[in-house]
Amino acid sequence: MESMTTKTIHIDEDIYKRLFKVAKQLQTELKHSVSVDEAIKIMMDDFGRKNKISDLAGTWDISEEEVETIKQSIKDGWRRWKTSV
């Protein structure tokens, strides 16, 4: 079991209320008691996972026409770059 170090931090009253609201929502989702400490850990873990560009793969609903427009824009950009170098 991990040893727990106690630290005092100062947070705004609004943040304090929001933190407990998040803990309550997590408790409902996870169907078990969630401490503020656990809520913070879950939010921190989620923050790291939710900020990966690879998470966006396959989420863009795009038509073939839009794909062709993007491809053409990229080709045009490369052509302009090559002629300016």
C-alpha positions as CSV (number, residue, x, y, z in Angstrom):
1,M,0.0,0.0,0.0
2,E,1.2,3.5,-0.8
3,S,2.1,5.8,2.0
4,M,0.2,9.0,2.0
5,T,1.8,12.4,2.5
6,T,-0.5,15.2,3.6
7,K,-0.1,18.6,2.0
8,T,-2.1,21.7,2.4
9,I,-3.0,23.6,-0.7
10,H,-5.1,26.7,-1.1
11,I,-7.8,26.7,-3.8
12,D,-10.6,29.0,-4.7
13,E,-14.0,28.2,-3.1
14,D,-15.5,27.8,-6.6
15,I,-12.8,25.2,-7.5
16,Y,-13.4,23.4,-4.2
17,K,-17.1,23.1,-5.0
18,R,-16.4,22.0,-8.6
19,L,-13.9,19.4,-7.4
20,F,-16.5,17.8,-5.1
21,K,-19.0,17.9,-7.9
22,V,-16.6,16.0,-10.1
23,A,-16.0,13.5,-7.3
24,K,-19.7,13.0,-7.0
25,Q,-20.1,12.4,-10.7
26,L,-17.2,9.9,-10.7
27,Q,-18.8,8.1,-7.8
28,T,-22.0,7.7,-9.8
29,E,-20.1,6.5,-12.9
30,L,-17.7,4.2,-11.1
31,K,-20.4,3.0,-8.6
32,H,-18.1,3.3,-5.6
33,S,-17.0,5.9,-3.1
34,V,-14.5,8.4,-4.7
35,S,-12.3,10.5,-2.5
36,V,-11.2,14.0,-3.6
37,D,-7.7,12.6,-3.9
38,E,-8.9,9.8,-6.3
39,A,-10.9,12.4,-8.3
40,I,-7.8,14.5,-8.7
41,K,-5.8,11.5,-9.8
42,I,-8.4,10.4,-12.3
43,M,-8.6,14.0,-13.8
44,M,-4.8,14.1,-14.1
45,D,-4.7,10.7,-15.7
46,D,-7.5,11.7,-18.1
47,F,-5.7,14.9,-19.0
48,G,-2.7,13.1,-20.2
49,R,-4.7,10.6,-22.2
50,K,-7.1,13.2,-23.7
51,N,-4.3,15.3,-25.1
52,K,-2.9,12.9,-27.7
53,I,-3.4,13.9,-31.3
54,S,-3.7,10.2,-32.1
55,D,-7.0,10.1,-30.2
56,L,-8.5,12.1,-33.1
57,A,-7.8,9.5,-35.7
58,G,-10.9,8.4,-37.5
59,T,-13.1,11.0,-35.8
60,W,-13.3,13.5,-38.7
61,D,-16.4,12.9,-40.8
62,I,-15.3,14.1,-44.2
63,S,-16.5,13.7,-47.8
64,E,-14.4,12.5,-50.7
65,E,-14.8,16.0,-52.2
66,E,-13.3,17.6,-49.0
67,V,-10.5,15.1,-49.1
68,E,-9.6,16.1,-52.7
69,T,-9.8,19.8,-51.8
70,I,-7.4,19.2,-48.9
71,K,-5.0,17.1,-51.0
72,Q,-5.0,19.8,-53.7
73,S,-4.3,22.5,-51.1
74,I,-1.3,20.6,-49.8
75,K,0.0,20.0,-53.3
76,D,-0.3,23.7,-54.1
77,G,1.4,24.6,-50.8
78,W,4.3,22.3,-51.6
79,R,4.6,23.7,-55.1
80,R,4.7,27.3,-53.8
81,W,7.3,26.4,-51.2
82,K,9.5,24.6,-53.7
83,T,9.5,27.6,-56.0
84,S,10.3,30.1,-53.2
85,V,13.3,28.1,-52.0
